Amino acid sequence: MVHSYKIPPLLDEIMTWEKEIKQQVPYLETPTGYFLKFDPNENGGYQSSPADAIMFAGTGMGGIHFSFLTDFGLVTDLNVAPIICVDPMDFGNCARVVANNIKDFFALHFSNHEGLLLNRFESEEDYLEYLKPKEEDAESYEYFDKKMWDLQKNEVRELAIKRFGFQHILDGYSYLQEVRQARLKELFVTTFDGLGIASHGTAVDSLKKQAPHPWHMKEIPYREVEKMNAYIESAEQAGLFGFIRDCQVQGMDDYEVIRVIYDRLVSFGFPLEAERLVNCMDI
C-alpha cells in the first residue's frame, strides 16, 4: 500500500508565485506569511506531528505547522486531503483539522482568518473578541512599521485572490465548525488528539469492524512494554493506527515500542508512515 504523493498543483503554483512577488513586498518575511515546502517524507518533526501527515507550511512560531492528513494512506490525492494545524506547545490538543483541503486553507488565510487557522478558540464569542482591533495592534516600533506591514499584507491578499480566484469566506468560524462536525461523522475510531481514524466515505467495512486498541481513550501504560509489544505484533490496522495517534499525543516514546510499531507498519505496507514516526519520535 505504498503511495507516491505528488505536490498539489495549487501549492506548487503558490510557491512559485511567492518567488515572483517577493520583491514587491520586501517588508514581509514571506508573502504568504508561511514557510512553504513539500517533502512527502517530512511530517513536521515533533512528537505530536502525526505519522500520516505531510507538512507543507511552517510558521516560525513555537513549532506550529500545517500538514496534509492522509489517514494512513486512505487519502492518496493531496488536493482533497484534510488540512491540520499542529501546535507542539498546546499539550493535549496538539493537532486539529482546520480546512477541508488546500484550496480552502488558502481561502481562509486570504479571507483574514489567519488567527482561526493558528489558534484554538473555545467559542465563537472568543473568536469575535480576538478579531476586535486592539490598541497595541496599531503600534509601530523603531524597527517595525506596522502600517507598511499591513499595507503589504493587503497587497498580497489582493494579488492572491486575483491570481488564484479564492472565494472570500466571510464566516470562518462557522466554516470550521462544519468541517469538524463532518470529520466526526467519518470517524470509526476515536483518539485522544481528536483526529481519529476516518473512512472518508469509502468502503472500508473490514476496518470498521476492527476493535480499537486495548487502551482506547485511556492513558497508555508506559511501563508495560511487553504487553504493548505483544498487542502491536498482532494488531489489526484500525487498532494500530489509533494506538499510534494516542502514543504520539501522550508522548509515549519508548525506543523498543516504537521500533515494534515501525516493523508492524512496514509489514502492512506503510513504510513512509513508519519512517516519519521514528524520525519525529527521535528514534
Helices and strands as residue ranges (DSSP letters): H 9-21, G 22-24, E 35-36, E 53-58, E 65-69, G 78-80, E 83-86, E 95-99, H 102-109, H 114-118, H 124-131, G 135-138, H 146-164, H 172-186, E 187-189, E 197-198, H 205-208, H 225-234, H 237-250, H 255-268, H 271-280
